[in-house]
Amino acid sequence: MSGSSDNSGAAAGHTPGHTVVNSGGSQVIPASGYAGSTTVNSGGTQIVSGGGQQTEAKPEQKPQDAAKPAAPPPKRRKILPRLIFILVIILVAIAAVFYWWSNRNLIDTDDAFTDGRAITIAPRVSGQVVKLFVNDNQLLKKGQPIIQLDPRDYQASVDKAEGQLAQDEGQLEASRIALAKAKVTYPADLLQAQGNLEVAQAGLLNAQKDYHRQHAVSAAATTQQQVDQANASLGQGEGQVKQAQGQLQAAQLVQENIDTAAAQVKQLEGLVRNAQAQLDQAKLNLSYTTVRAPQDGWVTQRNVEAGYYLSAGQSIMSLVVPEVWITANFKETQLARMLPGQAVDIAVDAYPSLHLTGHVDSVQMGSGSRFSAFPAENATGNFVKIVQRVPVKIIIDHGLNPKIPLPLGLSVEPTVDVTRTVTDGNAPGVENEVPPNQ
């Protein structure tokens, strides 16, 4: 190389050294006045060594290094992050608008729970529990026995009532016979009294004629005995007439006597009905010693055991019926478009795989705070406006699984679609489309 020959000439008269050329074509320049060596590394850098000193020489600039593009200006580097940020903002805005558009007709809340009827079970009579037929959380059928109270006292009451009823029925039967007899006897007595009066009046008339005849003739034509006999016959006739008149007057009370007998019958009939009612009540009380399930349901909050003495009306457990609905507490600002019959999708927190559908049944005519035990008093001067919540009843139409009963009070999330209305609660699959709110 020409570079090498020039350097060789320049090095004449100096201490001999050696030159090492690397693959990049760099050359070694010996140190002047010193014996040493020069080593060129693989990057093309010249290292001159001699007399214990080393110097580094810069490599020659290659043509390809000169052709490299210049670095971008700093302004362009700052614009790119801004563009990315703006693009992200636009995408988020588009997603938000799409979400609002797709959910603009849906109203949901997480302040909702399963609800239903819990029937309080209590005995109707007092007594000691001799048998317990149920366990906690057991499913009962209507009429299934729950507990058995000691029935002996109530059986004795039934026997006593039956005896009293039999006695009253006997007296009633006797009074009915007396009434029937009175209806026959009293009219006959009246006729007999009337006949006796007529006979007495006829006898009196004869006695009067005989009396007047004896007193009309001269004393020589009659005897004193005949006169005395005529006087006695007249007095006797008058007495018989008075007696017959008294008997007739007594016999004329026929209807009153019959009415008295009839009243006696009615009185005894009332006693019989009263005795029958007492017997029926005694039998009812005896039947109440066996407490039965009034309808299908699950046993909850059982607080009775065999041997307990219970009073009438004392709660022993609750029976949760299978019918379950949703009570959702929507904000008052969500009720403007909510109407009965609108379709509802229901998610149950306890069973994520259970999907229920139903419809809005009714909206309570009052907020939850209005019917609380201690309603808010807003006339005190310290009023703070709070969004009220109104309970909405939602009927479940589809999705219930008999193998997965829903306990009362489970958290659910109903979503009301105000564009769909279920036309028939018994056939929730038939729906009408309502124009969406634009």
Buried (B, 14 or more C-beta within 10 A) or exposed (E): EEEEEEBEEEBEEBBEBEBBBBEBEBBBBBBEEBEBBBBBBEEBBBBBBBEEEBEEBEBEEEEEEEEEEEEEEEEEEEEEEEEEEEEEEEEEEEEEEEEEEEEEBEBBBEBBEBBBBBBEBBBEBBBEBBEBBBEEEBBBEEEEBBBBBBBEBBBEBBEEBBEBBEEBBEBBEEBBEBBEEBBEBBBEBBEBBBEBBEEBBEBBEEBBEBBEEBEEEEEEEBEEEBBEBBBEBBEBBBEBBEBBBEBBEEBBBBEEBBEBBBEBBEEBBEBBEEBBEBBEEBBEBBEBBBBBBBBBBBBBBBEBEEEBEBEEEEEBBBBBBBEBBBBBBBEEEBBEEBEBBBBBBBBBEEBEEBEBBBBBBEBBEEBBEEEEEEEBEEEEEEEEEEEBBBBBBBBBBEBBEEEEEBEBEBEBBBBBBBBBBBEEEEEBEEBEEBEEEE
